[in-house]
Amino acid sequence: MPHIPPAFQELALPGLRDAVILITGSTRGSGLMMAQLFAQCGARVAINSRSPAETTRLAEELQVLYHIPTLALPGDVSNAASVAEMFEWLAAWSAQRLDVLICNAGHPLVHEMWHTPLHEMKDDAIAQWFEQVRAVDLEGARFCSRQALRMMMPQRRGSIVFISSTPALSGYRGTPYTEAKAALLGLMRDLAREYGPHNIRVNAVALGNIASGWYENLGEEQRKALSHEAPLGRWGKAEEVAGAILFLASELSGFITGQTLVVDGGKVMR
């Protein structure tokens, strides 16, 4: 389990103690850091990934380390039936309560998808590539939000946060990813408008270059070159992503909905 920097230790954000949190894709990278920081705030955390072993291991470790209730929810967010089963287990565990949903699960970065321009995509690959990314990033968020809203509406409260990226705002490359992440922002705005009267807030974060996931596969020169894309001149950290998420989940952001918080070191300015 990664070390939490001193500045992020002993957090106590309003509204998070004893809150029920579900984080999809939460066994690695920024999702893992989110799980740790929510646990540190005293929340009840439900962990999700496709791997039953990794999901169970992390849930048990968080329970022991932070003395909080946890739930392992292995499942495939791109499959509607799997998501429905996940939420049945969640509802039984939490007595029908869900305060925060973080849609963090995303399709892994595939080098060929990322670097192939649209006009060079082969006929037998184009539909498959776009469908694969969309299934996890967009449809996974849609399936999970649908189930979460059914739990949040009777409570008349809740916060949903989507994980998007800066290419969705400015374009970059990797069109299958950009398209899915941009569509996610449209879904976010629709849900924020539709469910605001039920006191349910829906927001997104657009991430720039974060030192997790695909960062691990880059060489030193590539890492250095990409760090200069941001005015701050460095890569973002997992805890900085998690901090933004905790803000949007907590009562500190109680009058914020339908917004995209950009976490990119200043690369995209609007």
Secondary structure as UniProt FT lines:
FT   HELIX           6..8
FT   TURN            14..15
FT   TURN            17..18
FT   STRAND          20..23
FT   HELIX           29..40
FT   TURN            41..42
FT   STRAND          44..47
FT   HELIX           52..66
FT   STRAND          70..72
FT   TURN            77..78
FT   HELIX           80..94
FT   STRAND          100..103
FT   HELIX           111..115
FT   HELIX           118..120
FT   HELIX           123..134
FT   HELIX           135..139
FT   HELIX           140..155
FT   STRAND          158..165
FT   HELIX           167..170
FT   HELIX           175..195
FT   HELIX           196..198
FT   STRAND          200..207
FT   HELIX           213..217
FT   HELIX           220..227
FT   TURN            228..229
FT   TURN            231..232
FT   HELIX           238..249
FT   HELIX           251..253
FT   TURN            254..255
FT   STRAND          260..263
FT   TURN            265..266
//
